[in-house]
Amino acid sequence: MASSPLTLARPAIAGLYALTPDLLDTDVLAERVAAAISGGATAIQYRNKLASPPLQRAQALVLRDLCSSANAIFIVNDDVDLAYAVDADGVHLGREDAPLARARQRLGRAAIIGASCYDSLERGAAAVEAGADYIAFGSFFPSVVKPEAVPAKPSLLTAAKARWNVSVVAIGGITAAAASTLIAAGADALAVITAVFEAPDVATAARTFREAFTAGQAPARQRSGT
C-alpha cells in the first residue's frame, strides 16, 4: 500500500470522530463535547457554520483546552488560519478550502491534516499524494447536516484501505446501528454529528459507537491468534 509522506509520527484518527453542532452557547457546546469525550470520542472536530469569527475563535480555544486535558485530538474544520491561531492539532479540508500543501506549510509537519474525498477514490489518491493524514468518504446515509451530499458506497472504504496506509474516515448520516457495517468495510473512524450531539444522553451515544469499534476489532484479533 502507498503511504502518505510524513504521517507516521502523527497520531492517527481512529474510532469515534465527533464533529460539533452549530451551537452558539459556548458553555453548552463545551458540556456536550466533554460528554462525547467521556463516552469514548477520540477526536473532536470544531465545526460551527453559524458562529461569527470572534465566537469561532473563542469556542475553538475552549475546546482545544478541553481536548488537551482529556488527551483527545482537536481538529478545526475548513479554516487553516483558525487552526493555526488556536494551536489545534490539525485541520480538515474540503474541496473549496485551502490546498493541502498550503495547509501543511502553514501548520507544520506535526499537524494532522484530513481531506474530504466525497465519493471519489481519485480525490483520495490526490489527497494522499499531497500528504493527507486521513481521507474521509461520504455521505453513506442521508444527512440532515448536508442533505445535498453525494451518496457514497461502503466499497469505497474497502478500496481505500487496500490502496493507502492512512486513516480512512466514513461520514454522513451515520447512526450507531449502521456503525458495524462501515467498520467492517474498512472505516478506521466514523465522523458523526447528529447521532452523538442530538442524542438525549451524549456520553451514552458516544459509548455505543466506541463499543461498535471494540466489537469490530475482536474478530481480527481472533484471526491473528492474539
C-alpha positions as CSV (number, residue, x, y, z in Angstrom):
1,M,0.0,0.0,0.0
2,A,1.2,3.5,-0.7
3,S,1.7,5.7,2.3
4,S,1.4,9.5,2.8
5,P,4.6,11.3,3.4
6,L,5.5,12.2,7.0
7,T,2.4,10.6,8.5
8,L,3.9,8.0,10.9
9,A,4.9,10.5,13.6
10,R,1.4,12.0,14.0
11,P,-1.5,10.5,16.0
12,A,-3.9,8.5,13.8
13,I,-7.6,9.4,13.6
14,A,-9.4,6.3,14.8
15,G,-12.7,5.4,16.5
16,L,-15.4,8.0,17.1
17,Y,-14.5,11.3,15.5
18,A,-17.2,13.7,16.8
19,L,-18.0,16.8,14.8
20,T,-19.5,19.7,16.7
21,P,-23.0,21.0,16.0
22,D,-23.8,24.7,15.3
23,L,-24.2,25.8,18.9
24,L,-23.7,29.5,19.8
25,D,-23.8,28.8,23.5
26,T,-20.2,28.0,24.3
27,D,-20.9,26.5,27.7
28,V,-23.5,24.1,26.3
29,L,-21.1,23.2,23.4
30,A,-18.2,22.5,25.8
31,E,-20.5,20.4,28.1
32,R,-21.6,18.3,25.1
33,V,-18.1,17.9,23.8
34,A,-16.9,16.8,27.3
35,A,-19.7,14.3,27.4
36,A,-18.7,12.9,24.0
37,I,-15.1,12.5,25.1
38,S,-16.1,10.8,28.3
39,G,-18.2,8.4,26.3
40,G,-15.3,7.5,24.0
41,A,-14.8,10.1,21.3
42,T,-11.1,10.1,20.5
43,A,-11.1,13.1,18.3
44,I,-13.2,16.3,18.1
45,Q,-13.6,18.5,15.0
46,Y,-14.8,22.0,15.7
47,R,-17.3,22.9,13.0
48,N,-19.7,25.8,13.5
49,K,-21.2,27.4,10.4
50,L,-23.4,29.9,12.4
51,A,-20.8,31.4,14.7
52,S,-19.1,34.7,13.9
53,P,-15.3,34.7,13.5
54,P,-14.7,36.0,17.1
55,L,-17.0,33.4,18.5
56,Q,-15.4,30.7,16.5
57,R,-12.0,31.6,17.9
58,A,-13.4,31.8,21.5
59,Q,-15.1,28.4,21.1
60,A,-12.1,26.8,19.5
61,L,-9.9,27.9,22.3
62,V,-12.2,26.4,24.9
63,L,-12.5,23.1,23.0
64,R,-8.8,23.0,22.4
65,D,-8.1,23.2,26.1
66,L,-10.8,20.7,26.9
67,C,-9.4,18.2,24.3
68,S,-5.9,18.7,25.5
69,S,-6.8,17.9,29.1
70,A,-8.7,14.8,28.0
71,N,-6.0,13.6,25.6
72,A,-8.3,13.9,22.6
73,I,-7.3,15.1,19.2
74,F,-8.6,18.5,18.3
75,I,-9.2,19.4,14.6
76,V,-10.6,22.6,13.1
77,N,-12.9,22.3,10.1
78,D,-12.0,24.3,6.9
79,D,-10.1,27.2,8.4
80,V,-6.3,26.9,8.3
81,D,-5.8,30.3,9.9
82,L,-8.1,29.5,12.8
83,A,-6.4,26.1,13.3
84,Y,-3.1,28.0,13.4
85,A,-4.3,30.7,15.7
86,V,-5.7,28.3,18.4
87,D,-2.8,25.8,18.1
88,A,-5.2,23.0,17.0
89,D,-3.8,19.5,16.4
90,G,-4.8,19.9,12.8
91,V,-7.3,20.9,10.1
92,H,-9.9,19.2,7.9
93,L,-10.2,20.5,4.3
94,G,-13.0,20.3,1.8
95,R,-12.8,20.8,-1.9
96,E,-13.3,24.6,-1.6
97,D,-10.8,25.1,1.1
98,A,-7.0,25.8,1.0
99,P,-4.8,23.3,-0.8
100,L,-3.4,20.7,1.4
101,A,0.2,21.7,0.7
102,R,-0.5,25.2,1.8
103,A,-2.1,24.0,5.0
104,R,1.0,21.8,5.7
105,Q,3.2,24.8,5.1
106,R,1.2,26.9,7.5
107,L,0.6,24.4,10.2
108,G,3.9,22.5,10.1
109,R,4.9,18.9,9.9
110,A,3.3,17.9,13.3
111,A,-0.2,18.9,12.2
112,I,-2.9,16.3,11.3
113,I,-4.5,17.2,8.0
114,G,-7.5,15.4,6.7
115,A,-9.3,15.8,3.4
116,S,-12.9,15.2,2.2
117,C,-12.9,12.9,-0.8
118,Y,-16.7,12.5,-1.1
119,D,-17.4,9.6,-3.4
120,S,-14.1,9.7,-5.2
121,L,-11.1,7.4,-5.0
122,E,-9.3,9.8,-7.4
123,R,-9.7,12.6,-4.8
124,G,-8.4,10.1,-2.2
125,A,-5.3,9.5,-4.4
126,A,-4.6,13.2,-4.8
127,A,-5.0,13.8,-1.1
128,V,-2.7,11.0,-0.1
129,E,-0.1,12.2,-2.7
130,A,-0.3,15.7,-1.2
131,G,0.4,14.3,2.3
132,A,-3.0,13.9,3.9
133,D,-3.0,12.0,7.3
134,Y,-6.6,10.8,6.7
135,I,-9.1,10.7,3.9
136,A,-12.9,11.0,4.5
137,F,-15.6,9.5,2.3
138,G,-19.3,10.0,2.3
139,S,-22.2,10.6,2.6
140,F,-23.0,7.0,3.3
141,F,-26.6,7.8,4.5
142,P,-28.9,10.8,4.2
143,S,-27.6,13.6,6.3
144,V,-29.7,16.3,8.0
145,V,-26.5,18.5,8.1
146,K,-25.7,18.1,4.4
147,P,-28.8,16.9,2.7
148,E,-27.3,17.7,-0.7
149,A,-24.3,15.5,-0.2
150,V,-23.5,13.0,-2.9
151,P,-24.1,9.3,-1.8
152,A,-21.1,7.0,-1.3
153,K,-20.9,3.3,-1.1
154,P,-19.1,1.3,1.6
155,S,-17.0,-0.4,-1.0
156,L,-15.1,2.9,-1.2
157,L,-13.8,2.3,2.3
158,T,-12.6,-1.2,1.4
159,A,-10.8,0.0,-1.8
160,A,-9.2,2.9,0.1
161,K,-7.8,0.7,2.8
162,A,-6.4,-1.7,0.2
163,R,-4.6,1.2,-1.6
164,W,-3.3,3.6,1.1
165,N,-1.7,3.4,4.6
166,V,-3.6,6.4,6.0
167,S,-6.7,6.5,8.2
168,V,-10.0,6.1,6.3
169,V,-12.9,8.0,7.8
170,A,-16.6,7.5,7.0
171,I,-19.1,10.4,7.3
172,G,-22.7,11.2,6.5
173,G,-25.8,10.4,8.4
174,I,-24.1,7.6,10.4
175,T,-26.1,6.1,13.3
176,A,-24.9,3.6,15.8
177,A,-27.0,0.9,14.1
178,A,-25.0,1.4,10.9
179,A,-21.6,1.7,12.5
180,S,-20.7,-2.0,12.3
181,T,-21.3,-2.1,8.5
182,L,-18.9,0.8,7.9
183,I,-16.3,-0.6,10.3
184,A,-16.4,-4.0,8.6
185,A,-16.0,-2.2,5.2
186,G,-12.8,-0.7,6.4
187,A,-13.5,2.6,8.3
188,D,-10.9,3.4,10.8
189,A,-13.0,6.3,12.2
190,L,-16.6,7.4,12.0
191,A,-17.3,11.1,11.8
192,V,-20.6,11.8,13.5
193,I,-22.6,14.9,14.4
194,T,-26.3,14.3,14.9
195,A,-26.3,10.8,16.3
196,V,-24.0,11.9,19.1
197,F,-24.8,15.5,19.9
198,E,-28.5,15.4,19.4
199,A,-28.9,12.3,21.5
200,P,-30.7,12.6,24.8
201,D,-27.5,11.4,26.5
202,V,-24.4,12.4,24.6
203,A,-22.0,10.2,26.6
204,T,-24.1,7.1,26.2
205,A,-24.4,7.7,22.5
206,A,-20.7,8.1,22.1
207,R,-20.1,5.0,24.2
208,T,-22.3,3.0,21.8
209,F,-20.1,4.0,18.9
210,R,-17.0,3.1,20.9
211,E,-18.4,-0.3,21.6
212,A,-19.0,-0.8,17.9
213,F,-15.3,-0.4,17.3
214,T,-14.4,-2.8,20.1
215,A,-16.8,-5.4,18.7
216,G,-15.4,-4.9,15.2
217,Q,-11.8,-5.4,16.3
218,A,-12.5,-8.7,18.1
219,P,-12.7,-11.0,15.0
220,A,-9.5,-9.5,13.7
221,R,-7.7,-10.4,16.9
222,Q,-9.1,-13.9,16.9
223,R,-7.9,-14.4,13.3
224,S,-4.4,-13.2,14.1
225,G,-4.2,-15.6,17.1
226,T,-3.7,-12.9,19.6
